């Protein structure tokens, strides 16, 4: 036996164990990391009106209900680092854009949440969404 590629280990009980340090592991382990979804939509409030009339708000509610979206959707803040890491397309549907912005609280878009009375004071707020319920409507 060639002892150059083997190491003799001596546990505290005086017995000897021969360990092959150069051998490949017997079991191959495959690790798959799923890729980020290829379709992301960005939602920015820079070109939107800061206030809406009651009729406009009602029209937005009717449009949103017609989409049938329920539950919660994660909306990530669109930071420069995130924008560089994903392939995002801006949402051009004004009704969807307003609904997303006015229903987002923190990082969650809550489908059943009522619209905010007006757009947030911080102009330039933007979110990224990869949920298919939104991206399919936005395309």
C-alpha positions as CSV (number, residue, x, y, z in Angstrom):
1,X,0.0,0.0,0.0
2,X,1.3,3.5,-0.9
3,X,1.2,5.5,2.3
4,X,2.0,8.8,0.6
5,X,-1.7,9.3,-0.2
6,X,-3.0,8.0,3.1
7,X,-2.9,9.4,6.6
8,X,-2.8,7.3,9.7
9,X,-5.2,8.8,12.3
10,X,-4.9,7.7,15.9
11,X,-8.0,8.5,17.9
12,X,-7.5,8.8,21.7
13,X,-8.4,5.2,22.3
14,X,-5.1,3.9,20.7
15,X,-6.8,2.3,17.6
16,X,-5.6,3.4,14.2
17,X,-7.8,4.5,11.3
18,X,-6.5,4.8,7.7
19,X,-8.0,7.7,5.8
20,X,-7.4,8.3,2.1
21,X,-7.0,12.0,1.8
22,X,-6.7,12.1,-2.0
23,X,-9.8,10.1,-2.9
24,X,-12.9,11.8,-4.4
25,X,-16.0,11.6,-2.4
26,X,-18.0,8.5,-3.1
27,X,-21.3,10.4,-3.5
28,X,-21.6,13.1,-6.0
29,X,-23.7,16.0,-4.9
30,X,-25.3,18.3,-7.4
31,X,-26.4,21.7,-6.4
32,X,-28.7,23.7,-8.6
33,X,-29.4,27.3,-7.9
34,X,-32.4,28.6,-9.7
35,X,-31.9,31.6,-11.8
36,X,-33.8,34.8,-11.1
37,X,-36.9,35.1,-13.3
38,X,-36.1,36.6,-16.6
39,X,-39.0,39.0,-16.6
40,X,-39.1,41.8,-14.1
41,X,-41.2,44.9,-14.3
42,X,-40.2,48.3,-12.8
43,X,-42.8,50.6,-11.5
44,X,-41.7,54.3,-11.0
45,X,-43.9,57.2,-10.0
46,X,-41.8,60.0,-11.5
47,X,-44.2,60.9,-14.4
48,X,-47.4,60.4,-12.5
49,X,-49.8,63.0,-11.2
50,X,-49.5,63.6,-7.5
51,X,-53.2,63.7,-6.8
52,X,-56.2,61.9,-8.3
53,X,-59.9,62.8,-8.5
54,X,-62.6,60.5,-7.0
55,X,-63.6,59.4,-10.5
56,X,-60.0,58.4,-11.4
57,X,-59.7,56.5,-8.1
58,X,-63.0,54.7,-8.8
59,X,-61.8,53.8,-12.4
60,X,-58.5,52.4,-10.9
61,X,-60.5,50.2,-8.4
62,X,-62.7,48.9,-11.2
63,X,-59.7,48.1,-13.4
64,X,-57.8,46.4,-10.5
65,X,-60.9,44.2,-9.6
66,X,-61.2,43.2,-13.3
67,X,-57.6,41.7,-13.1
68,X,-58.7,39.3,-10.3
69,X,-55.4,39.7,-8.4
70,X,-55.5,38.5,-4.8
71,X,-53.1,38.1,-2.0
72,X,-49.7,39.7,-1.5
73,X,-46.9,40.4,-4.0
74,X,-43.3,41.2,-3.0
75,X,-42.3,44.6,-4.4
76,X,-38.5,45.2,-4.1
77,X,-37.2,48.8,-3.9
78,X,-35.5,49.5,-7.3
79,X,-32.0,50.4,-6.0
80,X,-29.2,50.9,-8.6
81,X,-27.6,47.6,-7.4
82,X,-30.8,45.7,-8.0
83,X,-31.4,47.3,-11.3
84,X,-28.0,46.3,-12.5
85,X,-28.6,42.7,-11.4
86,X,-31.9,42.0,-13.2
87,X,-33.3,42.5,-16.6
88,X,-36.3,44.8,-16.0
89,X,-38.7,46.5,-18.3
90,X,-40.7,49.6,-17.2
91,X,-44.4,49.2,-16.9
92,X,-46.1,51.4,-19.5
93,X,-49.7,50.7,-18.4
94,X,-50.7,53.8,-16.4
95,X,-53.7,52.1,-14.7
96,X,-51.6,49.2,-13.6
97,X,-48.7,51.5,-12.6
98,X,-51.0,53.6,-10.4
99,X,-52.6,50.6,-8.8
100,X,-49.2,49.0,-7.9
101,X,-47.8,52.2,-6.5
102,X,-51.0,53.2,-4.5
103,X,-51.5,49.7,-3.1
104,X,-47.9,49.0,-2.1
105,X,-47.2,49.3,1.6
106,X,-43.5,48.9,2.5
107,X,-42.3,46.1,0.3
108,X,-45.6,44.4,-0.1
109,X,-48.3,45.0,-2.7
110,X,-51.5,44.0,-1.0
111,X,-54.2,43.3,-3.5
112,X,-57.1,44.0,-1.2
113,X,-55.7,47.2,0.3
114,X,-57.5,50.4,-0.6
115,X,-55.7,52.9,-2.7
116,X,-53.7,55.6,-1.0
117,X,-55.3,59.0,-1.1
118,X,-52.4,60.4,-3.0
119,X,-49.0,59.4,-4.3
120,X,-46.2,59.2,-1.7
121,X,-44.4,62.6,-1.2
122,X,-41.1,61.1,-2.2
123,X,-40.9,61.5,-6.0
124,X,-38.9,58.9,-7.8
125,X,-39.9,55.9,-5.7
126,X,-39.6,52.8,-7.8
127,X,-40.2,49.1,-7.2
128,X,-39.3,45.9,-9.0
129,X,-41.8,43.0,-9.3
130,X,-41.2,39.6,-10.8
131,X,-44.6,38.0,-9.8
132,X,-46.3,36.5,-12.9
133,X,-49.7,37.9,-11.9
134,X,-48.3,41.4,-12.5
135,X,-45.7,40.8,-15.2
136,X,-48.2,39.1,-17.5
137,X,-50.6,42.0,-17.2
138,X,-47.8,44.6,-17.7
139,X,-46.6,43.0,-21.0
